């Protein structure tokens, strides 16, 4: 069974670059990758917060958030 990975971003250049890097780096045999654009899917902001995401871009692997660079705080997306 594959582990779930969720990449949250807001569509900024930093986020898009990180999305491309993450998508290429994760082993598709080990992880099922879901990419969520929080600027387009604001209803998922609460989900991201519940997983510990504080800013985007961020990758959540096995319920552990990893913040990548700094594009925007989640509070800025509401």
C-alpha positions as CSV (number, residue, x, y, z in Angstrom):
1,X,0.0,0.0,0.0
2,X,1.3,3.4,-1.0
3,X,1.8,6.2,1.6
4,X,0.0,9.4,0.9
5,X,1.8,12.6,0.2
6,X,0.1,16.0,-0.1
7,X,1.7,19.0,-1.5
8,X,0.0,22.3,-0.6
9,X,0.7,25.5,-2.5
10,X,-0.7,28.8,-3.5
11,X,0.4,29.1,-7.2
12,X,3.2,31.6,-6.7
13,X,6.5,31.0,-8.7
14,X,8.2,29.6,-5.6
15,X,5.3,27.1,-5.1
16,X,5.3,26.0,-8.7
17,X,9.0,25.4,-8.7
18,X,8.7,23.4,-5.5
19,X,5.8,21.4,-6.9
20,X,7.8,20.4,-10.0
21,X,10.7,19.3,-7.8
22,X,8.6,17.3,-5.4
23,X,6.7,15.6,-8.2
24,X,9.9,14.5,-9.8
25,X,11.6,13.5,-6.5
26,X,8.9,11.4,-4.9
27,X,9.0,7.7,-5.8
28,X,5.6,6.9,-7.3
29,X,5.9,3.3,-6.2
30,X,6.0,4.5,-2.6
31,X,3.8,7.6,-2.5
32,X,0.5,8.6,-3.9
33,X,0.9,12.4,-4.5
34,X,-2.0,14.8,-4.2
35,X,-1.3,18.4,-5.2
36,X,-3.6,21.0,-3.7
37,X,-3.6,24.6,-4.9
38,X,-5.0,26.4,-1.8
39,X,-5.6,29.6,-3.8
40,X,-8.1,27.7,-5.9
41,X,-9.4,25.4,-3.2
42,X,-9.8,27.5,-0.1
43,X,-12.0,24.9,1.5
44,X,-8.8,22.8,2.0
45,X,-7.1,25.4,4.1
46,X,-8.6,24.0,7.3
47,X,-7.4,20.5,6.3
48,X,-3.9,21.8,5.7
49,X,-3.9,23.6,9.1
50,X,-5.1,20.4,10.8
51,X,-2.0,18.6,9.3
52,X,0.3,21.2,10.8
53,X,0.9,23.3,7.7
54,X,1.6,26.9,8.5
55,X,2.9,28.2,5.2
56,X,3.1,27.2,1.6
57,X,4.7,25.5,-0.2
58,X,4.5,22.6,2.1
59,X,4.7,18.8,1.7
60,X,2.9,16.5,4.2
61,X,4.4,13.0,4.3
62,X,3.0,10.4,6.7
63,X,1.1,13.2,8.5
64,X,4.4,15.1,9.0
65,X,4.5,18.6,7.5
66,X,7.7,19.8,5.8
67,X,7.8,23.5,4.9
68,X,9.7,24.4,1.8
69,X,11.0,27.9,1.4
70,X,8.3,30.5,2.2
71,X,5.7,31.6,-0.3
72,X,2.8,32.7,1.9
73,X,1.4,32.1,5.3
74,X,-1.9,30.2,5.4
75,X,-3.5,33.2,7.0
76,X,-2.7,35.2,3.9
77,X,-4.8,32.8,1.8
78,X,-8.1,33.3,3.5
